[in-house]
Amino acid sequence: ALADEAATIGARRVFLVCSNTLNNKTDEIDKVRRALGAKLVGVFDKVRPHVPREDVSAAVASAEPLSPDLLVSIGGGSCTDLTKILAVCLKHGLRTPESMEAYHIVVNADHTVTAPAFEGPDIPVVIAPTTLSGGEFNALSGATDKVTNVKQGYAHPRMTARAVIMDPALTVHTPEWIWLSTGVRSFDHAFETLGSLNSNDWYDGMAMNAVRLLSQGLPRVKANPDDLEARQMCQMGAWCSMTSIVCGLPMGISHAVGHALGGSFDVPHGYTSCVMAPFALEYNSVVNGERQKLISIAFGQPNRPAHELADAAIRGLGMPRSLTAVGLKEADLAPLAGYTFQDIWCGTNPRPIANADALVPLLRKAL
């Protein structure tokens, strides 16, 4: 499929960003090398979680001399994010972390968002995901500024992938905890869509289908990792879960805390939703309880509260359900609240949050 896409685009110089594990411990990248032949001009496999800006700069140094005309990502969400931001950096000659500063989204003190205007990338991106985080469908990517310890967003319509290749067989190499936890991340996209007071019938339908597919597919994969049909169900569920985000619907506090947990405390991407999604649902239920009934219907248990169903589903997958379980302690709550309040989606939570201090009780409940 990748070779066909390269031929369709007319690409002759393909640069690949992939996971180190796929490149060095499986034959998947060798298959790509054979399929692309001389068209594959370079491979970058040094991608760390949450995409430190230094890693983007290292990828620029590797790719720029090769003059690629197609960028490909094969791996998880960090590979995806790095590849899309790499396209922007190559367009504008951004070779250092500092040079990226003028291109990320800024959250202002009043929680309005300033998105810098810049010309979009020219080099197309094709993504073959190996996890369920869903970023491959989005024009938004994140990278972490290690100076401020904050994960920052980069967005442009032309950052959207030209094609996404969903191959369930490729995902059998993904460690179980990553597959299941990023599946919960996709659950969370759907939960916060169905909890949003600004959603619509189209978003709701896709999100409910995401909950249906993931609630069936994830336990099947846990029971039998070789169940490719179930893996494809999960991939389709992740795709459905991203519909609202791609169309511009803001998420809420679970995603905001998740960004802070990942960028500032190095909690794995999927684990952030495993911990926070049920707590966020319960916290918001005082203002969107009627909408949360759609989540319960999608689970097939319309008379049970959504936060209880989410909690049961996550526990059933064996995922962590507290901040303590992912390494945080009481002293971390105030800094976590501060980082969260700077996130783009803290200000769009259905239940308004006045300040960082107001977040501490929610976070303490999750401890």
KEPA-674197 format. One line per 2 residues: number of its first residue (from 1); their letters; for each residue x, z, y of C-alpha. Coordinates in steps of 0.2 Angstrom, whole numbers, plus 5000, padded with zeros to 4 digits. Layout:
<recs>
NUM) A) X,Z,Y; ...;
</recs>
This chain:
<recs>
1) AL) 5000,5000,5000; 5014,5004,5012;
3) AD) 5023,4988,5008; 5007,4978,5011;
5) EA) 5004,4987,5028; 5022,4983,5033;
7) AT) 5019,4965,5029; 5002,4965,5039;
9) IG) 5010,4972,5054; 5025,4961,5052;
11) AR) 5037,4976,5052; 5055,4972,5047;
13) RV) 5063,4988,5052; 5054,5003,5044;
15) FL) 5060,5021,5048; 5054,5035,5036;
17) VC) 5051,5053,5040; 5048,5063,5024;
19) SN) 5049,5080,5016; 5066,5085,5009;
21) TL) 5058,5090,4993; 5050,5073,4990;
23) NN) 5066,5064,4994; 5078,5075,4984;
25) KT) 5067,5082,4970; 5055,5068,4965;
27) DE) 5057,5049,4963; 5043,5046,4976;
29) ID) 5054,5041,4990; 5064,5030,4978;
31) KV) 5048,5021,4974; 5046,5018,4993;
33) RR) 5064,5011,4994; 5061,4999,4980;
35) AL) 5045,4993,4988; 5052,4990,5005;
37) GA) 5069,4984,5000; 5079,4979,5015;
39) KL) 5065,4983,5027; 5069,5002,5025;
41) VG) 5082,5005,5038; 5083,5024,5038;
43) VF) 5076,5040,5031; 5075,5057,5040;
45) DK) 5070,5072,5029; 5075,5087,5039;
47) VR) 5058,5093,5045; 5055,5111,5047;
49) PH) 5038,5120,5048; 5029,5119,5065;
51) VP) 5041,5106,5071; 5054,5114,5082;
53) RE) 5058,5102,5097; 5076,5102,5091;
55) DV) 5070,5093,5075; 5062,5079,5085;
57) SA) 5078,5077,5094; 5087,5075,5078;
59) AV) 5075,5062,5072; 5077,5053,5088;
61) AS) 5096,5053,5086; 5094,5046,5068;
63) AE) 5081,5033,5072; 5085,5026,5089;
65) PL) 5101,5016,5084; 5091,5008,5070;
67) SP) 5078,5000,5082; 5063,5003,5070;
69) DL) 5047,4993,5072; 5037,5004,5061;
71) LV) 5037,5023,5058; 5031,5030,5042;
73) SI) 5027,5048,5037; 5026,5054,5019;
75) GG) 5024,5073,5018; 5014,5087,5025;
77) GS) 5008,5091,5043; 5025,5094,5050;
79) CT) 5031,5077,5045; 5015,5070,5052;
81) DL) 5017,5078,5069; 5035,5075,5070;
83) TK) 5033,5056,5067; 5019,5054,5080;
85) IL) 5030,5063,5093; 5045,5053,5088;
87) AV) 5036,5037,5093; 5033,5044,5111;
89) CL) 5051,5050,5112; 5058,5033,5107;
91) KH) 5046,5025,5120; 5053,5035,5134;
93) GL) 5071,5039,5128; 5068,5057,5126;
95) RT) 5084,5063,5117; 5084,5082,5120;
97) PE) 5071,5096,5118; 5072,5098,5137;
99) SM) 5067,5080,5141; 5051,5083,5131;
101) EA) 5045,5096,5143; 5036,5084,5155;
103) YH) 5026,5077,5141; 5016,5091,5133;
105) IV) 4999,5098,5137; 4999,5113,5149;
107) VN) 4986,5127,5148; 4983,5133,5165;
109) AD) 4979,5152,5170; 4961,5148,5171;
111) HT) 4961,5139,5154; 4959,5122,5161;
113) VT) 4971,5110,5153; 4983,5098,5161;
115) AP) 4987,5083,5150; 5002,5073,5157;
117) AF) 4999,5055,5160; 5012,5044,5152;
119) EG) 5013,5027,5144; 5009,5027,5125;
121) PD) 5021,5023,5111; 5024,5005,5106;
123) IP) 5030,5008,5088; 5015,5009,5076;
125) VV) 5014,5024,5063; 5008,5024,5045;
127) IA) 5005,5041,5037; 5004,5046,5018;
129) PT) 4999,5064,5018; 5003,5076,5004;
131) TL) 4993,5091,5011; 4976,5094,5018;
133) SG) 4980,5099,5036; 4972,5083,5043;
135) GE) 4983,5079,5057; 4986,5062,5051;
137) FN) 4969,5057,5058; 4972,5064,5076;
139) AL) 4980,5058,5092; 4986,5076,5095;
141) SG) 5002,5083,5088; 5011,5100,5090;
143) AT) 5030,5104,5092; 5037,5122,5095;
145) DK) 5048,5126,5110; 5060,5139,5103;
147) VT) 5064,5145,5120; 5047,5151,5125;
149) NV) 5042,5153,5106; 5026,5143,5110;
151) KQ) 5019,5128,5100; 5014,5114,5112;
153) GY) 5003,5100,5111; 5007,5081,5114;
155) AH) 4993,5069,5114; 4990,5050,5118;
157) PR) 4977,5038,5111; 4991,5027,5105;
159) MT) 4999,5042,5095; 4985,5039,5082;
161) AR) 4991,5032,5066; 4988,5014,5062;
163) AV) 4984,5017,5044; 4982,5033,5033;
165) IM) 4986,5031,5014; 4977,5044,5004;
167) DP) 4985,5044,4987; 4980,5059,4976;
169) AL) 4994,5055,4964; 5007,5058,4977;
171) TV) 5000,5076,4980; 5004,5083,4963;
173) HT) 5021,5087,4969; 5014,5098,4983;
175) PE) 5016,5117,4979; 4999,5124,4974;
177) WI) 4999,5137,4989; 5002,5123,5002;
179) WL) 4988,5112,4995; 4975,5126,4994;
181) ST) 4980,5134,5010; 4980,5118,5020;
183) GV) 4963,5114,5011; 4957,5130,5019;
185) RS) 4963,5123,5036; 4952,5109,5034;
187) FD) 4938,5121,5029; 4942,5129,5046;
189) HA) 4940,5112,5055; 4922,5111,5048;
191) FE) 4918,5129,5051; 4923,5128,5070;
193) TL) 4914,5112,5071; 4898,5119,5064;
195) GS) 4900,5134,5075; 4902,5125,5091;
197) LN) 4889,5125,5104; 4894,5107,5109;
199) SN) 4893,5099,5092; 4881,5085,5088;
201) DW) 4872,5078,5073; 4886,5066,5068;
203) YD) 4899,5080,5069; 4888,5092,5060;
205) GM) 4884,5080,5045; 4903,5076,5043;
207) AM) 4908,5094,5044; 4894,5099,5031;
209) NA) 4901,5085,5019; 4918,5092,5022;
211) VR) 4913,5110,5016; 4903,5102,5001;
213) LL) 4918,5092,4995; 4931,5105,4998;
215) SQ) 4921,5119,4991; 4920,5109,4975;
217) GL) 4937,5100,4975; 4949,5115,4979;
219) PR) 4943,5126,4964; 4944,5111,4953;
221) VK) 4962,5107,4958; 4967,5126,4956;
223) AN) 4960,5125,4938; 4968,5109,4934;
225) PD) 4982,5102,4945; 4981,5085,4936;
227) DL) 4963,5082,4942; 4966,5067,4953;
229) EA) 4947,5065,4956; 4946,5082,4963;
231) RQ) 4962,5079,4974; 4954,5064,4981;
233) MC) 4938,5074,4985; 4949,5086,4994;
235) QM) 4957,5072,5004; 4940,5065,5008;
237) GA) 4934,5082,5014; 4949,5084,5025;
239) WC) 4945,5067,5033; 4927,5072,5036;
241) SM) 4933,5088,5043; 4943,5079,5057;
243) TS) 4929,5068,5063; 4924,5080,5077;
245) IV) 4942,5084,5083; 4947,5066,5083;
247) CG) 4931,5062,5094; 4936,5076,5106;
249) LP) 4926,5092,5101; 4936,5107,5105;
251) MG) 4939,5120,5092; 4939,5139,5094;
253) IS) 4948,5156,5092; 4953,5153,5074;
255) HA) 4963,5138,5078; 4970,5146,5094;
257) VG) 4976,5161,5084; 4982,5149,5071;
259) HA) 4993,5140,5083; 5001,5156,5089;
261) LG) 5003,5163,5072; 5012,5147,5067;
263) GS) 5022,5143,5082; 5027,5161,5087;
265) FD) 5027,5170,5071; 5032,5157,5058;
267) VP) 5016,5159,5048; 5013,5144,5037;
269) HG) 5000,5132,5044; 4987,5134,5031;
271) YT) 4989,5153,5029; 4983,5155,5047;
273) SC) 4966,5149,5043; 4965,5158,5027;
275) VM) 4968,5174,5037; 4958,5171,5053;
277) AP) 4943,5159,5048; 4931,5172,5041;
279) FA) 4935,5185,5055; 4932,5171,5068;
281) LE) 4915,5167,5061; 4910,5185,5061;
283) YN) 4916,5188,5078; 4907,5172,5085;
285) SV) 4891,5175,5075; 4883,5185,5089;
287) VN) 4882,5169,5099; 4881,5155,5086;
289) GE) 4873,5163,5071; 4860,5150,5070;
291) RQ) 4872,5136,5069; 4883,5145,5056;
293) KL) 4868,5144,5044; 4873,5125,5043;
295) IS) 4889,5132,5034; 4879,5142,5022;
297) IA) 4868,5127,5018; 4884,5117,5015;
299) FG) 4890,5130,5003; 4874,5129,4994;
301) QP) 4869,5147,4998; 4858,5146,5013;
303) NR) 4854,5165,5013; 4871,5172,5013;
305) PA) 4881,5174,5030; 4894,5161,5033;
307) HE) 4909,5173,5035; 4905,5181,5018;
309) LA) 4905,5163,5010; 4921,5158,5018;
311) DA) 4929,5175,5013; 4924,5173,4995;
313) AI) 4930,5155,4994; 4947,5159,5001;
315) RG) 4949,5174,4990; 4944,5164,4975;
317) LG) 4958,5152,4979; 4970,5167,4979;
319) MP) 4975,5165,4997; 4980,5179,5009;
321) RS) 4966,5187,5019; 4975,5198,5032;
323) LT) 4988,5198,5045; 4998,5211,5036;
325) AV) 4998,5199,5021; 5007,5186,5031;
327) GL) 5020,5198,5038; 5012,5205,5054;
329) KE) 5011,5223,5060; 5002,5233,5073;
331) AD) 5016,5230,5086; 5013,5211,5084;
333) LA) 4995,5212,5090; 4998,5212,5109;
335) PL) 5011,5198,5109; 5000,5188,5097;
337) AG) 4985,5190,5109; 4996,5184,5123;
339) YT) 5002,5169,5114; 4984,5165,5109;
341) FQ) 4977,5166,5126; 4989,5152,5131;
343) DI) 4982,5141,5118; 4971,5126,5123;
345) WC) 4957,5131,5112; 4956,5149,5116;
347) GT) 4946,5145,5132; 4933,5134,5122;
349) NP) 4928,5148,5109; 4909,5149,5108;
351) RP) 4910,5168,5113; 4920,5169,5129;
353) IA) 4936,5178,5129; 4940,5187,5146;
355) NA) 4959,5190,5144; 4972,5193,5131;
357) DA) 4968,5211,5129; 4950,5207,5124;
359) LV) 4958,5198,5109; 4966,5214,5102;
361) PL) 4951,5221,5093; 4948,5205,5084;
363) LR) 4966,5204,5079; 4966,5222,5073;
365) KA) 4951,5219,5062; 4961,5205,5054;
367) L) 4976,5216,5052;
</recs>
